[in-house]
Amino acid sequence: MHRPSLVVFAVGAAISLGLAFSFRTQSRARQRAAFDAETTSIVANLRSAFELPLEVVESTAALFEASREVTRAEFARFVKPALERYPGVRALEWIPVVPSRERLRYETAARADGLEGFQFRQRSPRGEMVRADDREEHLPIYFMEPGHPLVLGFDCAAEPQRRASAERARATGKAVASERIQLIDDPPSVTSIAVFQPVLDPGRPRASGSVLGFAVEVFRVHVVAEHAIEDSLRRGIQVVLLDLAAPAEKRVLFESAPDLARQPPAGPRFETTLHYADRLWSIALYAGPGESGAGALGASGTWALGSGLTASALLAFGLAAGRVIHRLRRRVHAAERLGQYTLLDKLGEGGAGIVYRARHAMLRRPTAIKLLSEATRDPKRLARFEREVQLTSELSHPNTIAIYDYGRTPEGVFYYAMEHIEGITLEQLVTRDGPCPPGRIVRLLEQACGALAEAHAVGLVHRDIKPANLMIGRRGGIPDFLKVMDFGLVKDIGGGAPAGGADPLTQSTATTVLGTPLYLSPEAISRPGEIDGRADLYALGAVAYFLLVGEPPFTGRSLVEVFGHHLHTPAPRPSERLGREVPASLERIIARCLEKAPEARFATAGALRAALREASDVARWTDADAEQWWTTRGDALVAALRADQAAEASGSAKRVAPALGSDRT
């Protein structure tokens, strides 16, 4: 072969080799970056999932710290919602510290509760359950939900592992987690953890003798872990959870594939630790098959180099470069225009999507565009998002946010255009300006009732009434004009089920609670599939309480504690929280909205609005009052909020929105 041909071949081969190596390096870097991003999400999900059992047992302990006279039935009612909501929780138990002299009294009381033949028991050397030996102190499983005949009455003081966990909890005064244990009715492959939360006697100094007993929770590790990472498992990422303080034979708590801890796969991996109660766990993540290979670009580059098709390799490079340029041009164009709308700036971002202020190419009306965020674009969320728009667009009440347009981009991103309100939410109002006068509360609630009355009349329940979803501003020259926003959790209660069965988007299960915990009605917590418009009225009463007092009616250290208050605790009167009198009629209206039983509340939003209008002891908030507030404080408050939004937007990377196609409804 003559020299020029050899030179061309050599140059082409060198270019192909360089490109192949570069593409392979970039591909691996992208794969590693994607894996690192995925691991961050997985670790966060695992941490959150395993925190829930701790919150549950803390709330259970708080029940016994609040009252020494908790009955077996009261315990069962208290823990029932947590057991229904968190399937990984196998059992919740109460283990009192029982001195030897009190043993007979406890055994007699349990038999009086209907537990025939109840006695403190222990396991004999032959594995049989027999009467527990007399000892200075007993630790019997006295309450248990769900109950188990082989476990109730078991004296943990007779079992070294459980006794050691209880003693550590007593000594530290904090929650203690056990090594992995195997429950009686589980196969050897299923491991569980017991968490001991000491219950202290508030009337005695902090010491080992001040421990009344232990709230204990037993949960299956694999159920909690798999629920947290099910999406990642489908993408091939493997997970191992180890208890670093446990003996080698008990170290593995969870592995997503058999023998994964002993024979981990080659390829990218990530390890971190998790402090769980008093133990130190290890989380190890391994990339799936698609994350660890050399990549198609590297293989094709090697093939191109080996076959000598230098021209094909150069052409492929040219096409790839052209494609990158084309994509960049499309993205720049999409950032400036979204179909007929020009995106001006980002207004906010939530769990469901991002909201932009926009301008229509021909119309001049203020518009906001909402896009489903990429992080939450799974089929269920996408369907719920689309339902939000479809149902809200059917409503025409002036106090309901108006929908102008909706559809999908060619990439499948759902969007809608709605009216843009220059104003503030009731949450921002109270946070920045303090509680509201009673007359203003009545005026705002009357408007919200109007919007809800229309929605309820056509069979829709909002399900997420809260201060952040109620916005006020100037509208048509009217100050303090209220808009009900975000019907994204709306439930259709009209009509029958489709032919194939119940519509899964309108059904709630024991593990699916839609709404905001601080404003959830009791039935939305305990029976989420059976709620009606009165659940919105409960939430609206909680909003009124927040506007009047400056705080919601119930708060707590955990979701379970807040849920427990909504289910069982009467709301304190606003006058008691404020330390001063409030109009009696308004206080009665709020109290009726916050009744635990739906039938004790107002039957409809119209009935609530009528009661508000008849509140004669409430000084009315007039248009002049509203105008004065907006002139002296409101306009400046809105401007300050917009400045904060602009500063936040300028400090983050500009998001690029996908261009809208013709698939518009």
N, C-alpha and C positions, 0 to 999 in steps of 0.2 A: 504494500500500500504506500502510495507516495506521501511525501512529507506533509503537504497542506492538509490532506485528509486526516493524517495522524494528529496534526495540531487541532483540527476542528473536533475530532473525536475526543482528544484529551481534554480540551476546554469544556466540551459538552458534558463529559463524564464528571469533571471537577464541579461544574455548576450543579449537575444533578445530585452529586454526593453532598454538596453543601446545602442544597435545598432540602434533601431528604433528612439530613441531620437536624437542620433548623426546625422543620415541621415536626419532627419527632420530639425535639426538646420542648417546643411550644405546646404540643399536644399533651405531653406529660405534665408540663407546668399548669396547663388549664385543668387537667384532671385532678392534680393535687390541690389546686385552689378550690375546685368544686367540692372535693372530698373534705377539705378543711372547713368550708362553709357549712357543709352538711353536718359535720361533727359538732359544730357549735350549736346548731339547732337540736340535734339529738341529745346532747348533754343537758341543754336547757330543759328539754321535755322530760328527761329522766329525773332531773332535780325536782322539777315541779310535781311530777307524778308521785314521787316518794315523799314529798312534803305533805301531801294530803293526808296520808295515814297519821302523821304526827299531829296535824291540826285536829283530826277527829278524836284522838286519844286525849289531847289537851282539853278539848271541850268537854269530854266525858268526865275528866278529873274535876273540871270546874263545877260540874253538877254536884259532886259530892262535897266539894269545898263550900258550896253555897248552902247546903242543907245536909245535916246528919241523918235525917229521917227519910231518905229516898227509899221508896218501896220498890218491890220487884216489878210491878206494873208500870210505875213511873220510869224506871230505867229502860224497860222495853220500849215505851213510847218515845223516849228521848233519842235512843240510838237507831230507831227504825229508819228514819230518813237517810242517815249515813250509810246504813247497810244496803238500802235500795239503790243509792246513787253511786256507790263505789263497789263494783263487783269483786274487786281484789280483796276486800276486807272479809275474812272468813268468820271472825267472831269478835265481839266486844265483851269484856268481862270486868267484874268488880271483885277484887280480892282484898277483903278486910284483914287487918292485923288483929287476931283473936287470941287474947291470953288464955291459958289453959282453963282458968276458972270460968270463962265465958263460953266455953265450947258447947255445953249442954243447952244454953239459952239460944245460941245460933242454930243448932240442929233442930230444936223444937220449933223455932219460928219458921224455918224453911218447910218443915212438915206441915205446919199450919197454913202455909202458902199453897199447899197442894202437892208438894214433892214427897210422895209417899216413900217412907224408908230412908229419907235423906240422912246421911252422916258424913263426917269427914273421912276420906278414904286415901289409900296409898296403894302402890303396886307391890305385890309380894315378889319374892325371888323367882317364883314360877310364872310371873307375869299376870297374875290375877289381881282384881281390885278387891281389897279387903279394908276393914276398919283401920283408920290411921292410928299409929302409936300415939300415946300421950306424950306431949312435949311441952316445953315452957311456952311456946308460941306457935300458933297455927296460921297458915296462909291458904285458906280454902278458896276455891273458885265458887263464889257464893251466888253471884248473878252472872248469867251468860246468855247472849243473844247472837245467833239462834242457839237454843239450848241443845245440849247433847248429854244423854243419860250416862255415858261413860266418863264424862268430864266434870259435870257438876258435882261439887263436893270434893274434888281432888285437892289434896293438901300439897301445895307447892313447896312447903317446907321439907317435905319428904323426898323431893327430887333435886339433886345437886345443881343442875344447870339453871332451873327456874329459881331456886333459892338464891343462887349467886347473883342472878340478874336483879332480883328484888333487893338484895342487900346493897348492891351498887347504887340502885336508885334511891334507897333510903339514905345512904351515906352522902350522896351528892345533892339530893333534893331535886334532881333533874331526870328527864326521860332517859331510859337505858334500853338499848336494843340487844336482843339475844343473838347467839350464833344461829345458823340455820337449824330448823327443827323439822321433823316430819310429823304431820298430824295423823291421828289414828285411822281416819278414813281416806287418806291420800296414798297413792302409789309411791314407791321410793324415789322416782324421778321428780316428784313435785316437792319443792322446798318452801318453807314458810319462815316468817320472822315474828317474834313476839316483842312488843314494845311495852315496857313498864313505866308508867307515869305516876310518881308518888303523889298522894293526896295529903296535904299538910293540914294540921289543925291550926286554923288562924288564931286561936286563943292561947296558943302555947309558944314559947320561944323556939327558934329554929334549932332542932336537934333530932337525933334519930328517934327519940321517944315521941316526937310531935307528928309522926307519920300515922295517919288513920288507916291507910291501906293503899292499894294500887289500882288505878284504871289500866287495864291491859287490853291491847289490841293485837290480834293475830291476823296477818295478811299473807296471801300467797304471792311470792316474789314474781313468778313468771307472768301472772295476770296483770300486775301493775306495770311491769316492764314492757310486755308486748303491746299493751294498750297505748303506751307512750311512744313507741317506735314502730308501729305497724306499717306506716308508709315507707319508712326507711328499709324495713325488712323486705318489702316488695321490690325495692330497687337494688337489693343484693348486699347491702351493708350488713356486716355481722357484728354482734355485740356480746361482750363477756363482762359479767359483774362479779367481782371477787370481794370477799371479806378478808382484808389483810391481817386482821388480828386473830383470825380463827386458825385452828390446827389445819394442816395440809388437807386432811380428808374431808374437812367441812368448809374449805375456802370458797368453792364455787357456789355462788348464789343463783346465777342465771347464765346460760349460754344459748345463743340463738340457733346453734347447730350442734349436733352431737360431737363431743370430744374436742370442741373448739378451743377450750382453755389449754388443753395439753398439746394440741397440734394446730397452732394458729397458721393461717395462710400467709403466703409471701405477698409482698406488695405494700402499699401505703397503710399506715396504722396510726392511731392516735390514742394516747393514754392520759387520764387525769384521775383525780381523787375526789371522793364525795364524803364529807363528814356527815354521818347519819347517826343522830342521837349521840351516843358516846363512842361510836365505832368509826373506823376509817375503811371505806370501801374504795375499790379501784374500778374504773370504767375503761374498758379497752374496746376500740372500734377498728374494724378491718374493712378495707375497700372491697367492693364486689368485683366479680370477674371483669366487668366492663370498665372498671376504674384502674386496673393494674396492668393491662396489656401495653404493648409497644405502640399500638394505634395503627389504623389503616394507612395513614400518610407515610409512616416510616416503612411499612412493608412495601407499598407501591413505589416509594423512592428507591429502595434496594432493588426491587425488580427492574425498574427502569434503568438503573445503573448497570445491572448485570446483563440485561438484554441489549444494551447499547442504543436504546431508542432515545437518543439525546434530544432530538427534535420534539418528540411527544412530551418529554419532561419539560422542555422550555415552553411549549404551548400550554401545558397544564398550569405552569407558573403564571403565564400571561393571563389566562382565564381567571385564575384565583385572584390575581391582583385586580383585574377588572371587576370581579364580583365584590371585593372588599370596597372598592371605590363606589360602586353602585349602591351598596348598603349604606355607606356613610352619607351619600347624597339623600337617600330616602329618609334616613333618620333625622338629618338636619331639616328637611322639609316637614317631617312629621312634628318636630319640636315646635315649628312655627304655626302650623295649621293642623286642625283636626276636622277634616271634612269642611263643612260650611262655617265652622267655628274657629276663631283664633284664641288660643290659650294665652291669657295675660299673666297670671301668677297663681301659685298654689295657695289655697285657702286653709286646707287642713288635711289631715291624714288619720284614718282610724283603722280598726281591724278589718273592715270590709273593703275599703277602697280609699282613693285619693280624690279630693275635690279641688277643682281649678275654677278661678274666675275666668269667664270667657266672653267673647263678643261675636255675635252672629254676623255673617257677611252682609246681610241686607237689613235685618231687623235691629232695632236699637235698644230693645229691652234688656235689662240686666239679667245675665244668665250665669249659671254655675254648671260645670260638667263633672259628673262623678264616674270614675273608672274603677273597676275591680282591680285590687292590687295583685301583682303577680304571685306574691307569697301565699295568697289564699285562694288561688284559682283552681280549686278542686271541684268536681261535679256537683256535690251537695251545696257548697257555698255559692257556686255560680247559679244554680237553679233558684236558691233562696234570694239571691240578689236580683235576678230577673223577675221573680215573683213580687219583690218589693215595688218595682216600677209598675208592673202591670196592675197590681191592686191599687196603688196610690193614684195612678192616672185615672181611675174610675171615680175618684172623689172630687167634688167640686166646691166644697165649703170654703169660704174665703180665709178661714183660719187653718186650712190644710195647705201644705206646700204644693205648688202647682208643677206638674210635669209637662214639659213641652215636646220632648222627643226622646226616643230610645232605640237601641239596636245593637249590633255587634260589628266589630272591625273584621276585616278579612282574616286576621290572626285569631279570631274567636273571643276577643276581649269585649265584655259587655260594658255598655256606657248608657248614661241618660243625661239629658239636659233639663234643668229645672230652674225655677225662678231664683234669682240671687237676692238675698235679704241683707241689707246693710244694717246690722244690729248686733245684739249680744244675747247669749243664752241666759236662762235664769240662773244657771250655775255660775257663770261669770258675773252676773249682776250681784248675787249675794256674796261671792268671794271678794269682789272688789269694792262693793258699796254697802254691804251689810244687809241685815234682815229688812223686810219690806213692811210698810204700814198695812194694817188689816184691810183697809179699803182698796188698796192696790192689789192685794192678794185676791180679793173677791172679783175684781175686774178681770184679772188675768185668768182666773179659774173659769169664769163664765165663758170666755172665748174658747178655752181648751175644751170645755163641755160641748160647745157647739160643734167643733170638729169631730169629737169622739161620738157624739150622737149620730151624725151622718154615717160614720164608719160602722158603728154597731148596728145601725138600721139595715145595712146591706150584708151583715154577717161577718164583719171583720173586727178582730181584736188587735190592738197595736202591740201589746206585750212588752214594750220597753219605754213606757212613759217615765221620764226622769227630767231633772232640770236641764241637762245638757241637750235634750231633744225638744225643748221649748224655747223659741227665740222671739225676742221683741225688738221692735224698731219703729220707724215712721213709715206708714204705708198709706198712700193716697191722701196725705195731709193729716192722717190720724196718728197721734203719738201712742206709744204703748200698744201697738197692734201686734198680736201674738200669732205665731205660726207653729203648728205641730209638725215636726220633721221626723224623718227616718222611720218609715214603716218597714224596715228591713227584717223585723222579727214578727211581722203580722201573721196571724193565723186565720184561715178561712173556716168559719164554723157553719157556713151555710151549705145546703145541698148534701147529697149522699156521696158515698165512696165510689170511685171509678170502678169500671167493670172488673178490673184485675185485682181489686182490693183497695184498702185505704191508701190515700195519697200520702206517701212517706214524708212529704214536706209539711203537711198539716198535722202530723202526729208527733207527740212528744213521748219519750219513754222514760223509764225510771232513772236513766243515766243521762238524759238530755233536758237541761233546764235553760230556757231562753229568757234573757232579760238581764237586768242589773240588780245584784243582790240587795243593795240598800233600799230598793223600791219594789221588791217582789212581793206579791200577795202570798198568803199561806198556801192556797191551793195551787199556785204556780210552782211551789216547791214540792209539795207532797203529791199532787195529782196534776201534773202539767198537761196531760192529755184531756182534761175535763174542764178547762177554764172557759169563762165567757167574759162579756164586757165589764162585769163587776170587778174583775182583776185589774182592769185599767183604772177603775174608780178608787181602788185601794192605793194604787201607785200615785194617783193624782192627790189623794189625801196626804200621802207621804211627802209629795212635792210641796203642798200647802204648809205642812209642818216645817219643812226646810226653809221656806220663804219667811215664815213667821219667827222661827227660833234661830235660824242660821246653821242648824245641824239636822241631819235626818233623824227620824224617830228612834232608830236602832243602829248601833255600831258594835264592833267586836274585834277581837284579835284574829279571827279566822272566819272563813265562809260558813263553817258549821255553826259557829257561835251566833253569827248574824241570822242564819236560817232558823236556829233554835228560838231566837227572840221573835222573829216573825210568826213562828208557829205557836208559841206558848206565852210570851210575855206581853201583858197589856202595855200599850204605849203610854208613857208618862204624859200628863196634861201639859200643854205648852206653857200655861201660867206657872206650873211648878218649875219647869226648866228655866223660865225667864225670871222667876221671882217677883212677878208683878201680874196684875190682872190683864186679861185680854177679853175682847168682846165674847160674851157667853155663847151667842149664837154661832159664831165662827168656831169656837172651841168644840161645840157640840157637833157641828158639821164634820170637822176633821176627825173627831172620835168615831163618828158613825162610818166614815169612809174606811177607817182603820180597824173595823170589827174583823175578828178572825173568821167568822162564818159569813160567806157571801150573802146569804139571805137576810142577814142583819144590816147590810149596807143599803145605800140607795139602789133601787131596782134598775134605774137607767141613768145615763148622763143627763137626760132632760130633767129628771126628778132632782138631781143634784144641782143643776143650774137654777131650777125654781127655788130651791132652798137658799141658795146664795142670794138670789134677788130679794128674798123675804127677810134677810138678816138686817133687821131695822136698827140694831144697836151698833152697826158698823158705819163709821163715817165714810161717805162715798169718796172715791178717788175720781175727780172730774177730769175732763179734757184739759182744763186750765192747769190743774195740778200736774198732769202728765207733761204738758208742754213746758211748764216751768222746770221740771226735773230734767227733761231732755236738753233744754237750753243751757241750764246752769251746770249740769253734770254729765248727762247721757252722751251728748255729742263728743265731749272730750274723752269720755271713757271708751267709746267706739274707736275714736282716732288712736288712742293709746294701744288698744288691742290690735288694730291693723298695723301699727308700727312694730309691735312685738312680732306679729306674723311675718312682716317683711324682713325683719332682722333675722328671724329663724330661717327663712327661705334663702336669704343671701349667704348664710353660713353653711348651706348644704349643697350638694351637687344638683345641678338642674336635671330634673327627670325628663325623659323623652317619651311622649305619648304616641301610641300607634295611630296611624292614619285611618280615618273612617272610610269604609267602602260604601257600596250602594245597598247593603243589606240593612236597611232601616225600616222601622215599623211606624 
